[in-house]
Amino acid sequence: MNWTQAKDYCEKQGALLLKIEGGSEKEWEFTTNFAKSQEYWVGLTDQNTGEWRWTDDTPYTSKAHWRPGQPDEWTDHGLGGKGEEGEDCAEISYDGMLNDIHCSSKLKYICEKGNQD
């Protein structure tokens, strides 16, 4: 699915696209070990505010897990249009690092549902 479709699907399931808590190296390691050799959407975007935020509106300010040189807002992919050429959605890439890509790309995704009380 594209990023928006994946986000909407997760929400219909009472979940969110994956959010890896800031500073949680254990959660990051678990997720990236699961995701290696694949690419998965996570709930991280800068399309609404121009700043990277999780879908629950929590800011993501760390650069520790971005692939070197990312996010780069690359525009030569030929996707989008009318000012929507940039890469505004994040994936966990095949190498276990975050990468920004165009939101219309079709990827697998990871939904996360909180504990039930």
One Martini backbone bead per residue (centre of mass of N, CA, C, O) as a GRO file, in nm:
protein
  117
    1MET     BB    1   0.103   0.032   0.011
    2ASN     BB    2   0.058   0.330   0.071
    3TRP     BB    3   0.089   0.537   0.331
    4THR     BB    4  -0.211   0.620   0.364
    5GLN     BB    5  -0.333   0.337   0.345
    6ALA     BB    6  -0.179   0.220   0.586
    7LYS     BB    7  -0.276   0.419   0.798
    8ASP     BB    8  -0.582   0.363   0.762
    9TYR     BB    9  -0.576   0.063   0.820
   10CYS     BB   10  -0.467   0.076   1.106
   11GLU     BB   11  -0.698   0.254   1.221
   12LYS     BB   12  -0.926   0.040   1.160
   13GLN     BB   13  -0.765  -0.156   1.382
   14GLY     BB   14  -0.672   0.032   1.628
   15ALA     BB   15  -0.410   0.160   1.501
   16LEU     BB   16  -0.067   0.227   1.412
   17LEU     BB   17   0.181   0.320   1.273
   18LEU     BB   18   0.482   0.276   1.349
   19LYS     BB   19   0.630   0.356   1.673
   20ILE     BB   20   0.944   0.460   1.787
   21GLU     BB   21   1.067   0.521   2.065
   22GLY     BB   22   1.251   0.741   2.204
   23GLY     BB   23   1.545   0.578   2.316
   24SER     BB   24   1.459   0.276   2.214
   25GLU     BB   25   1.681   0.039   2.141
   26LYS     BB   26   1.524  -0.224   2.180
   27GLU     BB   27   1.295  -0.161   1.981
   28TRP     BB   28   1.472  -0.104   1.738
   29GLU     BB   29   1.611  -0.380   1.721
   30PHE     BB   30   1.360  -0.553   1.692
   31THR     BB   31   1.247  -0.420   1.434
   32THR     BB   32   1.502  -0.442   1.245
   33ASN     BB   33   1.530  -0.749   1.259
   34PHE     BB   34   1.253  -0.802   1.127
   35ALA     BB   35   1.298  -0.597   0.861
   36LYS     BB   36   1.517  -0.714   0.726
   37SER     BB   37   1.527  -0.708   0.368
   38GLN     BB   38   1.311  -0.488   0.393
   39GLU     BB   39   1.025  -0.266   0.342
   40TYR     BB   40   0.874  -0.024   0.574
   41TRP     BB   41   0.635   0.138   0.701
   42VAL     BB   42   0.609   0.426   0.900
   43GLY     BB   43   0.478   0.679   1.135
   44LEU     BB   44   0.648   0.896   0.935
   45THR     BB   45   0.621   1.259   0.879
   46ASP     BB   46   0.638   1.591   0.677
   47GLN     BB   47   0.364   1.679   0.518
   48ASN     BB   48   0.222   1.888   0.729
   49THR     BB   49   0.489   2.064   0.873
   50GLY     BB   50   0.804   1.988   0.781
   51GLU     BB   51   0.816   1.790   1.022
   52TRP     BB   52   0.906   1.521   1.195
   53ARG     BB   53   0.628   1.294   1.255
   54TRP     BB   54   0.415   1.120   1.410
   55THR     BB   55   0.083   1.020   1.391
   56ASP     BB   56   0.054   1.137   1.704
   57ASP     BB   57   0.245   1.416   1.686
   58THR     BB   58   0.523   1.330   1.750
   59PRO     BB   59   0.832   1.420   1.756
   60TYR     BB   60   1.126   1.372   1.534
   61THR     BB   61   1.476   1.452   1.619
   62SER     BB   62   1.640   1.227   1.545
   63LYS     BB   63   1.945   1.099   1.359
   64ALA     BB   64   2.041   0.802   1.434
   65HIS     BB   65   1.834   0.626   1.215
   66TRP     BB   66   1.938   0.751   0.975
   67ARG     BB   67   2.053   0.744   0.689
   68PRO     BB   68   2.300   0.856   0.533
   69GLY     BB   69   2.168   1.165   0.405
   70GLN     BB   70   1.915   1.151   0.582
   71PRO     BB   71   1.693   1.335   0.487
   72ASP     BB   72   1.660   1.456   0.124
   73GLU     BB   73   1.418   1.529  -0.065
   74TRP     BB   74   1.392   1.383  -0.323
   75THR     BB   75   1.291   1.476  -0.686
   76ASP     BB   76   1.392   1.260  -0.937
   77HIS     BB   77   1.143   1.033  -0.959
   78GLY     BB   78   0.854   1.148  -1.089
   79LEU     BB   79   0.666   1.197  -0.857
   80GLY     BB   80   0.384   1.348  -0.851
   81GLY     BB   81   0.282   1.694  -0.797
   82LYS     BB   82   0.218   2.005  -0.733
   83GLY     BB   83   0.458   2.013  -0.498
   84GLU     BB   84   0.476   1.668  -0.451
   85GLU     BB   85   0.789   1.558  -0.495
   86GLY     BB   86   0.870   1.478  -0.234
   87GLU     BB   87   0.991   1.317   0.069
   88ASP     BB   88   0.736   1.251   0.335
   89CYS     BB   89   0.811   0.947   0.400
   90ALA     BB   90   0.878   0.662   0.608
   91GLU     BB   91   1.125   0.404   0.622
   92ILE     BB   92   1.230   0.084   0.668
   93SER     BB   93   1.499  -0.041   0.552
   94TYR     BB   94   1.695  -0.310   0.456
   95ASP     BB   95   1.924  -0.187   0.678
   96GLY     BB   96   1.754  -0.053   0.936
   97MET     BB   97   1.695   0.229   0.818
   98LEU     BB   98   1.604   0.539   0.763
   99ASN     BB   99   1.385   0.664   0.494
  100ASP     BB  100   1.298   0.884   0.246
  101ILE     BB  101   0.986   0.879   0.064
  102HIS     BB  102   0.742   0.850  -0.142
  103CYS     BB  103   0.404   0.814  -0.052
  104SER     BB  104   0.322   0.638  -0.325
  105SER     BB  105   0.460   0.410  -0.246
  106LYS     BB  106   0.488   0.052  -0.235
  107LEU     BB  107   0.447  -0.109   0.083
  108LYS     BB  108   0.499  -0.233   0.353
  109TYR     BB  109   0.370  -0.273   0.698
  110ILE     BB  110   0.340  -0.145   1.045
  111CYS     BB  111   0.144  -0.217   1.308
  112GLU     BB  112   0.032  -0.059   1.623
  113LYS     BB  113  -0.080  -0.183   1.938
  114GLY     BB  114  -0.186  -0.127   2.226
  115ASN     BB  115  -0.256  -0.192   2.530
  116GLN     BB  116  -0.500  -0.344   2.706
  117ASP     BB  117  -0.704  -0.255   2.994
   0.00000   0.00000   0.00000
